[in-house]
Amino acid sequence: MNKQEIIQLMTKNHHDFIEMIRNLSDDEAAYSPPKKWNAVQQLDHIIKSVSPVNMAFGLPKFLVKWKFGIANRPSKSYSELVDKYNLKLSAGGKASSPFVPADSNPFNKETQFNRLNGLVIQLNQKTAKHTEESLDKYILPHPLLGKLTFREMLYFTACHVQHHQNLIEKALLAR
């Protein structure tokens, strides 16, 4: 998948996620199965996940290289990255503490929608400035998946929001 296709996928998946939550009633948005997050907490988690990726994509490349190194292998495909993520989840992988939402979320949903949308727009703008080669060269750490190339981190960002949308939809269907 080239960077333009990734940008389109990230835009679509985050838009779909926001619209799905926007269309929930207040009761649906607040519903969570035992020991699971509700839709508003899922939204907070996605914001907490996209924020550091957006920040990292704005760092000078020499700093990324110095701090994290460069790739010693080709980037995985989108489906390979999704498979790796699903394997980690099935093995019990969970979000680490910086990405866990608050027990109760006092934020206004529209404010949070705007925040997430703004982060995705910024990330897409930063992605567009990278070359295809740099997306496969530079790496970032992921708390569950280990070192990912920039391209793989974008793949993760696109599939991660879709995963959380699916969790919300499944929880609401099961109640």
N, C-alpha and C positions, 0 to 999 in steps of 0.2 A: 504494500500500500504506500503510495507516495504521500508527501506532506499535505498536498491539497485534499486528497481523499481522507486523510486523518483529520484534518481541520473540519471537513464536512461531517464526518462521523461524530466527532466530539460535539460539534454544534447541535446536530440532530439529537444525539442521546441525552445531552443535558437539557435541551428544550423539551423533549418528551417527558423527562423526569419532572421538570418544573411544572409542566402543564398537567401531568397526572396528579401531583400533589395539590395544585391550585384547584382542581375540580373535586377534591375530596371535601366532604362536610367536615365541620369542626370535630364531630365525634369520630369520624373515620381517621382524620389526621392525628387524633390523640390516642387512637387504639393501638395497643401493642400486645402481642401474645406474652405469656410469662417469660421474664428474663430476656426479652427482645426489645428493640428500639421501635418507637412509633415513627410515623412518617416525618414529623417535624425534626425528630432526633436524627433520622436518616439524612435529611437535608443538611443539618448541622455537620454531620460526619463528612458528607461530600464536600462541603465548603472547606472543612479542616484538611481534607485530602488534596484538593485542587490548589489551595493557597501556597504550600511549599513548592509544588511543581512550577507554578507560575513564577514564584520568586527565583527559583533555580534557573529557569530558562532566561531570566534577565541578567544573570551573572556574566561577567566577562569569561570567555572561553578559557583563557589562561588560568583563571582562578578555579574553574571547574576541573580542569586537567590537574592542577596542583593538589587540590583537595581530594578528588575522587579517582583520578587516573583516567586512562582511556581504555576502550574496549579491546579485548584480546581475542574476540570471536565475532562472527557476524550477528546481526540482530535476528531475533526470532521473528517468525511471521505473526500476524495478529492471532491466528487460530492456535499457534504454539504457545503464545503468551497466555491466552485465555485458558488453555488446557493446564498450563503450569499453575495459574491462579486457582483454578477449580481443584486441582490436586492438593494444593496447600490448604484450601478451605476444608476439603474432605478429611484432611489429616488433623483437623482441629484448629487451624489458623484463625486468629482473631485480630481485631484492630488493637494496636498498641496504645498506651495511655494518651499520647498527644492527639490522637484521632478519635477518641471516645467522646461522644456528645454528653452534655450535661444531663442529669436525671430529669430535670424539667427545663424546658426551653422557653424563656420569657420573650424571645424575639418575635417581632411581627413577621408573618410569613412573606408578605410582599417585599419587605426590606431584605429578607434573606434571599428571595428569588432574584432581586436586583443585584445583590452582592455576588451570588453564584454566577449569574449571567455576565456580570462585569469581569469576573475572574476568567471565565472561559473566553470572552472576547480578547482580553489581554494575552492570555496564553496562546490563542490562535494567532494574534498579531506577532508575538515573539517567535512562534513556530515558523511563520511565513518568512521571517528574516534568516532562518537557518538554511544552510544548503542540505541537500539530501545526504551528502557525505558526512556532515557534522552530526546529523541525527543518529548515524551509525557509529560515530567515533567517540563521542563523549558519554560518560556514564554517571549515574546517580544511584545512591543507595535507596533501596525500598525495604521497609521494616519486615515484610513477610517474604518477598521474592528475591532479596539480595540485590546484587548490582544489576542494574538495567541500563541499556543504552537509552539515549533521549527518545529514540523512536519507540522502544518498548515501553517507556514511561508514558508516552502519549497513548499507546495502545491500552495500557492499563487504565489510564484516566478515562478513556472512552468506554471500556468494558465494565469498569468498576461502578459507574453510575447506573448502567443498565442492570447490573447485578442487584443493586439496592432497589431499583424500581421493581424488579421481579420479586424481591423479598416483601415489599409493601403489598403488592398485588396478591401474592400468595397468602399473606397474613389476613388480608381483608376477605378473601374468598373462603378461608377456613373458619372464620368466626361465626 
